[in-house]
Structure formats: C-alpha cells, structure tokens
C-alpha cells in the first residue's frame, strides 16, 4: 500500500516538474509560472489601449492590433507553455516583456502624435533584414502591400 502511494507521489512530481518551467536560461529573466495568464491580460490591455489612444487608419495601430490579436489567439487557445513558445518562437517570459514594452510605447506614441511626423507620413517603403529574411513594408496609401523575400 505504501509502495503504491510512493509511486503515485513520484509520478505526480515528475508531471509537475515537466509542467513547471524552472528557468528561462536568460540572465535577468526569471521563469514566470503565471506567464500564460499574464500574457492574456497584457494582450487584452494592449488591444484596449490601442483602441482608446490611437486613431484608426494609422499603420502603427494596424500593426500592433494585428500582432497582438494573433498572439492572443494562440495564447488563449493553447494551455501548454512549451507549445506557445514553439508557435510564437519566443519564451513566454520574453513575450511578457515585449507586451509590457508595447503598453509603455502606445501612450508615448499617442501623446507625441507620431503618425503626424513628416517622416512617418512620407515613408513609402521601409526595408529591414531579420533572421536572414529581407522584409519590406509598403505604405498602405501607396497601394502596395507588405512583401517578404529571402536574403
């Protein structure tokens, strides 16, 4: 009887160890056992702030809403943090930091009215390289769409 209890206890301990992240492996970034729940809250708050503070039609708002909604859908529909990290190609703790940074940026962007800056208004095309891919963003007003090509 005690042997069976011991086996059950060890099985539960192994399952808990697999389900609980102990470290991110990144100096200064602690594992967050509530990362999924925190992400859901942060993403919902980001969508709310973007809706409240940013005018419709500006590219920054479109990008923030699209990215946040995409990530929120994955996080809400996936309970396993390993699967979330695989789908979003980042650790959940990193995603929390990114979401917090976005929440800080939205009011700053709104207060400075960056969408009215001539460089932003006249930017017909922006190109950058990320992970070996060249990404090109065409201003929506020019009638072109975003494109992606391998470097």
Kinemage of the C-alpha trace (Angstrom):
@kinemage 1
@onewidth
@group {chain A} dominant
@subgroup {mainchain}
@vectorlist {calphas} color= white
{ca unk a 1} P 0.000 0.000 0.000
{ca unk a 2} L 2.799 2.430 0.879
{ca unk a 3} L 4.679 1.419 -2.280
{ca unk a 4} L 1.706 2.338 -4.423
{ca unk a 5} L 1.439 5.676 -2.646
{ca unk a 6} L 5.167 6.316 -3.254
{ca unk a 7} L 4.840 5.524 -6.957
{ca unk a 8} L 1.849 7.832 -7.284
{ca unk a 9} L 3.730 10.617 -5.493
{ca unk a 10} L 6.774 10.245 -7.770
{ca unk a 11} L 4.532 10.255 -10.866
{ca unk a 12} L 2.864 13.470 -9.750
{ca unk a 13} L 6.245 15.049 -9.003
{ca unk a 14} L 7.540 14.199 -12.492
{ca unk a 15} L 4.421 15.598 -14.141
{ca unk a 16} L 4.675 18.800 -12.087
{ca unk a 17} L 8.345 19.218 -12.991
{ca unk a 18} L 7.551 18.932 -16.699
{ca unk a 19} L 4.646 21.369 -16.451
{ca unk a 20} L 6.565 23.946 -14.414
{ca unk a 21} L 9.313 25.960 -16.009
{ca unk a 22} L 12.223 26.444 -13.638
{ca unk a 23} L 14.431 28.804 -15.665
{ca unk a 24} L 14.435 30.776 -18.892
{ca unk a 25} L 18.155 30.327 -19.346
{ca unk a 26} L 18.383 34.100 -19.860
{ca unk a 27} L 20.321 36.115 -17.304
{ca unk a 28} L 17.998 38.546 -15.537
{ca unk a 29} L 14.784 36.988 -16.843
{ca unk a 30} L 13.175 34.731 -14.243
{ca unk a 31} L 10.701 32.000 -15.087
{ca unk a 32} L 7.106 33.098 -14.590
{ca unk a 33} L 4.699 30.331 -13.551
{ca unk a 34} L 1.756 32.604 -14.494
{ca unk a 35} L 3.179 33.717 -17.853
{ca unk a 36} L 0.228 32.463 -19.907
{ca unk a 37} L -2.327 34.242 -17.734
{ca unk a 38} L -0.156 37.376 -17.632
{ca unk a 39} L 0.149 37.344 -21.429
{ca unk a 40} L -3.611 37.122 -21.864
{ca unk a 41} L -4.060 40.122 -19.545
{ca unk a 42} L -1.271 42.105 -21.228
{ca unk a 43} L -2.546 41.390 -24.741
{ca unk a 44} L -6.117 42.355 -23.832
{ca unk a 45} L -4.859 45.571 -22.232
{ca unk a 46} L -2.738 46.320 -25.318
{ca unk a 47} L -5.754 45.957 -27.598
{ca unk a 48} L -7.800 48.188 -25.299
{ca unk a 49} L -5.092 50.898 -25.119
{ca unk a 50} L -4.551 50.827 -28.880
{ca unk a 51} L -8.286 51.236 -29.439
{ca unk a 52} L -8.594 54.052 -26.879
{ca unk a 53} L -5.469 56.065 -27.671
{ca unk a 54} L -4.602 55.580 -31.331
{ca unk a 55} L -6.616 56.874 -34.274
{ca unk a 56} L -7.984 54.376 -36.784
{ca unk a 57} L -6.074 54.012 -40.012
{ca unk a 58} L -2.539 54.642 -38.782
{ca unk a 59} L -0.050 51.922 -39.657
{ca unk a 60} L 1.325 51.567 -36.126
{ca unk a 61} L -2.135 50.790 -34.751
{ca unk a 62} L -2.812 48.309 -37.532
{ca unk a 63} L 0.479 46.513 -36.831
{ca unk a 64} L 0.008 46.474 -33.040
{ca unk a 65} L -3.567 45.207 -33.254
{ca unk a 66} L -2.763 42.525 -35.851
{ca unk a 67} L 0.301 41.240 -33.989
{ca unk a 68} L -1.360 41.343 -30.571
{ca unk a 69} L -4.556 39.661 -31.770
{ca unk a 70} L -2.542 36.920 -33.481
{ca unk a 71} L -0.535 36.239 -30.331
{ca unk a 72} L -3.592 36.464 -28.067
{ca unk a 73} L -5.433 33.860 -30.163
{ca unk a 74} L -2.529 31.439 -29.810
{ca unk a 75} L -2.136 32.018 -26.062
{ca unk a 76} L -5.874 31.743 -25.357
{ca unk a 77} L -6.217 28.539 -27.384
{ca unk a 78} L -3.072 26.816 -26.110
{ca unk a 79} L -2.633 25.827 -22.477
{ca unk a 80} L 0.868 24.337 -22.766
{ca unk a 81} L 3.594 26.979 -22.448
{ca unk a 82} L 6.022 24.873 -24.495
{ca unk a 83} L 3.594 24.837 -27.409
{ca unk a 84} L 3.020 28.612 -27.063
{ca unk a 85} L 6.776 29.191 -27.187
{ca unk a 86} L 7.118 26.942 -30.245
{ca unk a 87} L 4.302 28.694 -32.117
{ca unk a 88} L 5.476 32.220 -31.268
{ca unk a 89} L 9.215 31.443 -31.454
{ca unk a 90} L 9.986 33.136 -28.125
{ca unk a 91} L 9.856 32.295 -24.449
{ca unk a 92} L 6.638 33.296 -22.711
{ca unk a 93} L 8.614 35.498 -20.306
{ca unk a 94} L 10.150 37.358 -23.250
{ca unk a 95} L 6.691 37.806 -24.741
{ca unk a 96} L 5.532 39.306 -21.421
{ca unk a 97} L 8.380 41.831 -21.535
{ca unk a 98} L 7.626 42.706 -25.162
{ca unk a 99} L 3.940 43.198 -24.334
{ca unk a 100} L 4.814 45.416 -21.358
{ca unk a 101} L 7.104 47.486 -23.585
{ca unk a 102} L 4.306 47.877 -26.136
{ca unk a 103} L 1.954 49.054 -23.381
{ca unk a 104} L 4.532 51.694 -22.427
{ca unk a 105} L 5.025 52.778 -26.037
{ca unk a 106} L 1.359 53.196 -27.015
{ca unk a 107} L 0.659 56.243 -24.780
{ca unk a 108} L 4.014 57.789 -25.710
{ca unk a 109} L 3.251 57.329 -29.395
{ca unk a 110} L -0.235 58.795 -28.899
{ca unk a 111} L 0.978 61.780 -26.841
{ca unk a 112} L 3.659 62.677 -29.368
{ca unk a 113} L 1.234 62.125 -32.287
{ca unk a 114} L 3.995 60.355 -34.212
{ca unk a 115} L 1.646 59.499 -37.086
{ca unk a 116} L 1.710 63.218 -37.971
{ca unk a 117} L 5.514 63.337 -38.292
{ca unk a 118} L 6.571 64.019 -41.920
{ca unk a 119} L 8.971 61.066 -41.975
{ca unk a 120} L 6.183 58.712 -40.959
{ca unk a 121} L 3.650 60.247 -43.336
{ca unk a 122} L 6.015 60.190 -46.306
{ca unk a 123} L 7.531 56.788 -45.703
{ca unk a 124} L 6.625 54.988 -48.898
{ca unk a 125} L 8.719 51.951 -48.126
{ca unk a 126} L 10.719 50.541 -45.237
{ca unk a 127} L 13.065 47.600 -45.608
{ca unk a 128} L 14.962 45.676 -42.944
{ca unk a 129} L 16.594 42.297 -42.536
{ca unk a 130} L 15.619 39.895 -39.777
{ca unk a 131} L 16.776 36.286 -39.374
{ca unk a 132} L 18.169 36.216 -42.908
{ca unk a 133} L 14.965 37.488 -44.489
{ca unk a 134} L 14.522 40.880 -46.098
{ca unk a 135} L 11.189 42.356 -45.055
{ca unk a 136} L 9.693 45.248 -46.982
{ca unk a 137} L 6.776 47.338 -45.816
{ca unk a 138} L 4.952 49.389 -48.402
{ca unk a 139} L 2.902 52.324 -47.149
{ca unk a 140} L -0.776 51.371 -47.459
{ca unk a 141} L -1.524 54.726 -49.098
{ca unk a 142} L 0.806 53.840 -51.979
{ca unk a 143} L -1.462 50.904 -52.832
{ca unk a 144} L 1.264 48.324 -52.358
{ca unk a 145} L 1.283 45.565 -49.791
{ca unk a 146} L 3.929 44.141 -47.447
{ca unk a 147} L 6.300 41.664 -49.028
{ca unk a 148} L 8.852 39.179 -47.838
{ca unk a 149} L 11.864 37.766 -49.637
{ca unk a 150} L 14.838 35.637 -48.652
{ca unk a 151} L 18.154 37.459 -48.364
